[in-house]
Amino acid sequence: MPTYEYECTGCRRVFEVKQRISEAPLTTCDACGGPVRRLLSAAPFILKGDGWYVTDYPSASRKKARESETKATSTDSSATPAPSTGSPAPAPAGPAPSSSPPAGSSSD
């Protein structure tokens, strides 16, 4: 059942009344008998249950997961390779290919 807030225009008293939505709004103040008007008020917003404040009050398992995430991130950033200069890598040194048969072999 919603709670409505009223203000008396005669005595300036502000009070709350629990009413059904289908009920007619109050018209007179029960203290002085003056006319009243219904005020606009913020609806209550209540979060119940687990998981609403994960970032504010994490569970033990969430704290461990967050720690491992930050460790992995810091490890990855420290192991970044040096920036490339844009030149190709040198070819490995080795024997040069020859077009002539090896020395000492004869085909007679």
One Martini backbone bead per residue (centre of mass of N, CA, C, O) as a GRO file, in nm:
protein
  108
    1MET     BB    1   0.096   0.037   0.025
    2PRO     BB    2   0.088   0.359  -0.019
    3THR     BB    3   0.252   0.666   0.061
    4TYR     BB    4   0.118   0.978   0.149
    5GLU     BB    5   0.167   1.328   0.117
    6TYR     BB    6   0.065   1.603   0.327
    7GLU     BB    7  -0.064   1.951   0.324
    8CYS     BB    8  -0.158   2.210   0.521
    9THR     BB    9  -0.281   2.536   0.456
   10GLY     BB   10  -0.334   2.628   0.752
   11CYS     BB   11  -0.096   2.479   0.957
   12ARG     BB   12   0.151   2.337   0.788
   13ARG     BB   13   0.113   2.042   0.801
   14VAL     BB   14   0.299   1.735   0.772
   15PHE     BB   15   0.176   1.420   0.634
   16GLU     BB   16   0.114   1.067   0.650
   17VAL     BB   17  -0.061   0.825   0.429
   18LYS     BB   18  -0.208   0.516   0.402
   19GLN     BB   19  -0.311   0.422   0.068
   20ARG     BB   20  -0.494   0.346  -0.177
   21ILE     BB   21  -0.513   0.405  -0.507
   22SER     BB   22  -0.840   0.403  -0.515
   23GLU     BB   23  -0.844   0.623  -0.327
   24ALA     BB   24  -0.930   0.915  -0.213
   25PRO     BB   25  -0.821   1.205  -0.143
   26LEU     BB   26  -0.762   1.418   0.084
   27THR     BB   27  -0.922   1.738   0.221
   28THR     BB   28  -0.871   1.725   0.539
   29CYS     BB   29  -0.759   1.813   0.840
   30ASP     BB   30  -0.734   1.644   1.152
   31ALA     BB   31  -0.644   1.898   1.332
   32CYS     BB   32  -0.802   2.179   1.186
   33GLY     BB   33  -0.981   2.140   0.902
   34GLY     BB   34  -0.820   2.206   0.671
   35PRO     BB   35  -0.687   2.218   0.375
   36VAL     BB   36  -0.543   1.977   0.150
   37ARG     BB   37  -0.237   1.858  -0.010
   38ARG     BB   38  -0.074   1.672  -0.231
   39LEU     BB   39   0.245   1.544  -0.244
   40LEU     BB   40   0.548   1.512  -0.387
   41SER     BB   41   0.733   1.205  -0.372
   42ALA     BB   42   0.963   0.987  -0.323
   43ALA     BB   43   1.029   0.680  -0.395
   44PRO     BB   44   1.108   0.398  -0.268
   45PHE     BB   45   1.449   0.245  -0.266
   46ILE     BB   46   1.505  -0.105  -0.244
   47LEU     BB   47   1.780  -0.320  -0.185
   48LYS     BB   48   1.771  -0.672  -0.212
   49GLY     BB   49   2.016  -0.883  -0.160
   50ASP     BB   50   2.240  -1.018  -0.358
   51GLY     BB   51   2.464  -0.813  -0.572
   52TRP     BB   52   2.429  -0.492  -0.555
   53TYR     BB   53   2.732  -0.442  -0.401
   54VAL     BB   54   2.995  -0.551  -0.549
   55THR     BB   55   3.189  -0.296  -0.550
   56ASP     BB   56   3.159  -0.223  -0.240
   57TYR     BB   57   3.089  -0.544  -0.122
   58PRO     BB   58   3.279  -0.787  -0.160
   59SER     BB   59   3.347  -1.093  -0.174
   60ALA     BB   60   3.594  -1.314  -0.133
   61SER     BB   61   3.590  -1.421  -0.428
   62ARG     BB   62   3.596  -1.138  -0.563
   63LYS     BB   63   3.864  -1.044  -0.444
   64LYS     BB   64   4.037  -1.266  -0.573
   65ALA     BB   65   3.965  -1.201  -0.866
   66ARG     BB   66   4.064  -0.908  -0.865
   67GLU     BB   67   4.358  -0.969  -0.792
   68SER     BB   68   4.418  -1.150  -1.040
   69GLU     BB   69   4.353  -0.933  -1.250
   70THR     BB   70   4.572  -0.726  -1.160
   71LYS     BB   71   4.814  -0.915  -1.189
   72ALA     BB   72   4.778  -0.982  -1.490
   73THR     BB   73   4.793  -0.690  -1.591
   74SER     BB   74   5.078  -0.621  -1.474
   75THR     BB   75   5.228  -0.851  -1.621
   76ASP     BB   76   5.155  -0.777  -1.914
   77SER     BB   77   5.277  -0.482  -1.911
   78SER     BB   78   5.582  -0.576  -1.836
   79ALA     BB   79   5.589  -0.787  -2.109
   80THR     BB   80   5.643  -0.591  -2.324
   81PRO     BB   81   5.764  -0.527  -2.613
   82ALA     BB   82   5.966  -0.376  -2.803
   83PRO     BB   83   5.976  -0.151  -3.025
   84SER     BB   84   5.969  -0.123  -3.356
   85THR     BB   85   6.177   0.006  -3.632
   86GLY     BB   86   6.092  -0.138  -3.929
   87SER     BB   87   6.313  -0.334  -3.971
   88PRO     BB   88   6.434  -0.607  -4.075
   89ALA     BB   89   6.547  -0.896  -4.000
   90PRO     BB   90   6.815  -1.068  -3.994
   91ALA     BB   91   6.976  -1.309  -4.145
   92PRO     BB   92   7.098  -1.597  -4.103
   93ALA     BB   93   7.398  -1.736  -4.061
   94GLY     BB   94   7.559  -1.909  -4.338
   95PRO     BB   95   7.603  -2.096  -4.592
   96ALA     BB   96   7.656  -2.045  -4.910
   97PRO     BB   97   7.534  -2.099  -5.200
   98SER     BB   98   7.628  -2.322  -5.463
   99SER     BB   99   7.681  -2.396  -5.820
  100SER     BB  100   7.912  -2.577  -5.759
  101PRO     BB  101   8.076  -2.839  -5.711
  102PRO     BB  102   8.243  -2.994  -5.503
  103ALA     BB  103   8.542  -3.035  -5.402
  104GLY     BB  104   8.693  -3.347  -5.515
  105SER     BB  105   8.488  -3.402  -5.734
  106SER     BB  106   8.447  -3.636  -6.000
  107SER     BB  107   8.308  -3.700  -6.342
  108ASP     BB  108   8.481  -3.963  -6.503
   0.00000   0.00000   0.00000
